[in-house]
Amino acid sequence: MIENRVENYCVRVRCNGHTGSGVLLSGPDTFYILTAAHCLGKIEPNLQEIKIERQTDYMSQFSELDCIRVVEFNLEHDFALIEVDFKDAATQPGYKLARGIFSENTVRFCGYQGINVDQYRPFDCIIKGVSEASGRFKISLSNETFDQAGEDGLHIAQGLSGSGVFIFRHNSPFLIGILNSVIEEKAWNDDIDCCSIKHLEKYISEYVDLSDFENLKKWNENLEKSRNEREIELFKKDNTDFFNILYRKNKVLYTDIDKCNSVTAKQIRKFLAMKDNIKTMENDYPLLYTNFKNTVKRFVDTVEDDYSRNVSESNEAINLKMELQTKLQLALNTLPQYTNIDLSEFQVIEWLGICTLNFTSND
């Protein structure tokens, strides 16, 4: 399933012998890569000299993004904006640009270190200072250092310039800028100078003010709704019958459509994660798996006869579902603990999706 992690938006940037990092961001009608200008050299390069690559995870093969044009090459503030051809709907940026940051906030960036340019790596930091007027801020590594294993910090840090810096609110990432000075003597004390997204206002006008709690809360609610809809569509594509049955039941359980979508998306995430765990249990602990399936089998007639029914209101169905899950959970408690997953929750979701547990509405 899709996870809204900063690693999803990290890219590697190469140009005329320079290697750096960058971050994918979306504009009103196109996509861009934001990186540090010095990662491209001392003068604006030709388009064909720029190579931008991304990974789906830190061990995957690189895929190259086609560069369309260099939108801006700004050495004064040390940033470059490059328009790219990007069509991967599953990983389109699920974050907004943000302003209104303060010192001592925690942030995270992800980039390609010079010591290992073939795997991205995330770092946690703290904001040490902010200059709104100049569009800059300074961060410092949290519980880490660039000096390690006898290697000079400068060598370890090279390649991280251009990395996107994110701050989290309500478990959602917000892009606040990029790394600039992980070069030469400026990385002393593991402090890093950064360029804020202030300079992108003429290209991307939609920002979130992190000091405005109500606005931030609304953005998070809209993001969660969009993420739920996206996850539902991806699961539905590969599991049409299961999804249609599960979704029909959830519309009986939860009459509010936004609540129905939210619950369905959470069930899909849990079901897929728990399904992988149960597959491992089947392979590694066959006796435990057999006992689990036998316990479930003994419940099937009861589920179909005593819990599946036509209901007059959603609360009736919800209470029946909770009662069934509690009874199954007690029965499964006699089995040795495999992991911290709730096998009863997995089984109830599966019963809903294959129509063993069936709710219909009087309406």
N, C-alpha and C positions, 0 to 999 in steps of 0.2 A: 504494500500500500504506500501511498505518497506520504512522505514526512517533510514538514516544512523546516528543513535544517539549512544552516548557512553553507554547508558543504555542497548542497545542490547547485549553488550559484557561482561556485569558484571555477576559474579558468586559468590556464597557463598561457602566457604571452611571450612570444619569441620574435625578435626583430634585429637583424644585422649584428648577431653575436650577443645581444642582450637577452636575458631571460628574467621574466617577472611574473606577477600574478595579476588577476583582474576579477571583476565581478559582473555577472549578467544582470541587466535591469531592463525593464520594459517601459517604453514611452507610449504615447497615445495611439500610434499607428505602426510602430516598429520596435525593434530590440537593439540594445546597445551593449558594448563592453566598456566599462569604466576602469581605467588603470592609471598608474603614474606615468607622466610624460617621459621621465628619464628612462623608463623601461623600453622606450622606442628609440632612444638615442638623443643626441643634442640638437638635431634638426628634424622637422617633420618628414617621416619616411614616405616612400611610395607605397601604395596600397598592397602591391604584390610582395613587398618585403615583410609584411606583417603576417604572422602565423598564430592563430588563436585556437586552442584545443581545450576540450573538457572531458571529464570522466563521469560515468554514472555512479561509480564508487571508487574508493582509493586504490583498488587493485585492478580495475577494468582497463581495457584498451582505450586510448585516446581517440576521439573523433574531432575532426576539424570543422570549425565554423567559417563559412564564407564571409569575408569582409566586403562590405558594400562601399563605404566611404569613411574617411577620417573627418568626423564632424568638428572636432576642436582639438588642437594640440597646444596646450597652455603651459609653457615652462615657468611662468611667474608663480602660478599656484600649483605647479607640478601635477597636472592631470591631463588625461587624453580621453576623448569620447569617440568610440568607433561604432558605426552602425553595422550590424551583422544580420545575416539571414538565419533565422532561428524558428523552427516549426515544431519542436517537441512539446506538444500540448501537456503531456504528463508532468513536465518539470518547469513549466512557465513560472516566473517569479511570483510567489505568493506573499509578498511583503510590500510595504510602502517606504518611501523615503521619509525621514523624520528630522525635525529640528527641536530645539528646546532642551538640549542635553546639559547635564551638570557634572561637576567634578565628583569623584568617588562612585559614580555609577559603574557597574560591571558591564563589560562588553566582550564580544568574541569576534575574532577574524580567522580566516582560513586561506592558506596560500601554499606555494611551492617553494620549499627551502632549497638553497643552493647545494646543501649537503645531500639532498635526495629530491631531484627535480621531477621524478616520475610518480610521486605520490603526494597528494595534498595533505596538509595537516592543520587542524584547528588549534588555536591558542586562546586562553582566557586572560583577560586584562582588566585593569581599572583605569578610568579616566582620571588623569592627574591635573589637567588644566584645560580651560576652554577660552578661546578668543573669538567671540561672535563677530566682531568687527572685521577681522582678517580672514574669517572662515577657516580657522584652524583649531585643532585640539591635540593634546598629548596624552598618550596612554602608556602604561607600564605593565609588564607581564605579571600575572598572579601566580605565585608559588613556582615559578620557573625562571630559567636564565638562558640566554643565548650562549653563554660560556659553559661548555660541557665537554667531558671526555678529552681534555687537553686541547680542544679546538678553540680558536679565537672566535668570539661572538660574532664578529663581522662576517666570517665565512659561513657560520651557521645560519645567520639571518638573511644572507643574500638570496634574492629570488622572491622574498615576501612582499617587496614593494608593489603597490597596486592592489593588495588584498582588500576586499570589502570588510568594513568594520560594522558590526551589528550590535544593537542594544535590544534587550528583550522586555516586552511588556505583555502581561496576560498570556505568557507562553508563546508569543508571536515575535518574530524577528523584524526589526526596523533598521534599514540601512542608514547610517549617519555619516559615512565618509570612507576614505581609503588610506592605507598606509603610504607615507612618502619616504621618510628618511631612515630606512633600515639600511643605511649605507655609510661608509667611511666612519668618522668619529662620532656621528650623531646618535648612534645606538648605545652610547654609554649608559650605564646603570639600567640597561634593558628598557629605557624610555624610547618611545617611538613618536615622531611627529607625524600628524595626520592632516589631510585636507578634508574639510567638511563638504556636504552636498550642497552648500549654499550656492556654489558656482554653477549649479545645473538648473537653476530656476527658469532660465529662458528656454530650456528643452523639455523639462518635466515640471509642470506647475502644481501637481497634486502632492501635497505633503501632509504629514500628521504632526501636530504640535504635541510633544510629549508632556508638556506642562498642562495640557487641557484634558482632564481625566474623562469627562463625558464624551468628548470627541474620540479619544482613544478607545473607550469602551465600545462605542458604536462601530469603530473600524474593526475591532476584534470580533464583534458579533457578525458583521458582514463577511469577514474573512472565514470564520468558522462555517457559515452558511455556504459560501462558495466552495470551501474544501469538502464539505459533506456532499454537495451535489456532484463534484468531480469524482470523488471516490465511489459514489453510488453508480455513476455511469460506467466507470471502468469495470467494476465488479459485475454489473448487469450484462455487459458485453460478453463476458466469459462464462457467466453462470445464469443464463436467462431464466430458465424454469425455476431454479431455486430462489433467485431474487424475486421474481414475480409473486411467488407464493408467500415468501417472507414479508414482502412489502404490503401485500393485501392484508395479512394478519396484523401488521403494525398499524395500518390505517384504522383497524377496529380497536386496537389497544390505545392508540394515540390519535384523537380526532383532529388536533391541531397539526397542519401539514409540516410546519417547521420543526415541531417536536418529533413528528414521525420520521422526517429525514435525518434529524440529528441522532435519534436512537438507532435507526437502520445503519447509518454510517459507523457508529460505535460497535454495533453487533458484527458488522462485516470485518472490521479491524480485529476484534477479539476472536471471531470464528476462524479467520485465516491463521492468526498466530497460534491459537490453541490446536488447530488441525495439524500444524507442523509438529508441535510437541507430542501429540497423540501418535503421529506417524513414527516418531522416534521411540516412543514407549512400545509400540508394536514390534519394532525391530530389535530393541535392546532388552525389553522386559516382556517377553511374550506371555508369561503366566499372568502377570499383572494386567496386561491388556485383555486377556481372555476373561479374567474375573470382572473387569470393568464392563465388557460387552455383555457378559451374562447377567450382570446386575441390571443393565439398561434393558435387556430383552425381557426380563421379568416385569418391567414397568409398562411395556408397550400396550397391552390390553387395557390396563388401568387408564393410561393416557387417552386412548381412543374412546373408551366407554364413559369415563367419569369426568374428564376434563375438557374434551372437545365438545363444544355446544354453541348454540345460537344465543347471543347475549343482547340485552336491551340497552346496556350502557358500557362504556369503556372500562370503568372501574371494576366491574364484575369480571371482565376478562383479565385485567391486570392482577387482581387478587387471586384468581385461579392459577395464573402463570407463576406467581410468587409461591403459592402453596405447593404446587407441583415441584418447583425447584428446591424448596426446603426439604421436602420428603426425599427427593432423589439425593440431595446432598447428605442427609443423615444416613441413607443406605450406603453411599459411597465412602463415608467416613470409616467404615470397617476395613477398607483397603489401605495398604501402606501408602504413605504420601510419596507421590512421584515428583511433582514440582509444586510451585505455589499457585498453579492455575486451578480454576474452579471447574472441574469436569462436569458438574451438574449444569453450569451455565452454558458450556459448549453444547451439551446434549439437548437442552431446551431450545437453543437457537437452531440446531439441526432438525429437531422435531417440527419446529415451526416452518422451516424451509422445505421439508419433504412431506408436509401435511399430516404427519402422525398426530401432532397437536393442532387442532383446527378451531378457529374462532370465526364466526360469521355474525353479521349484525342484523337486527330486526328491521332496520331502516331500509 
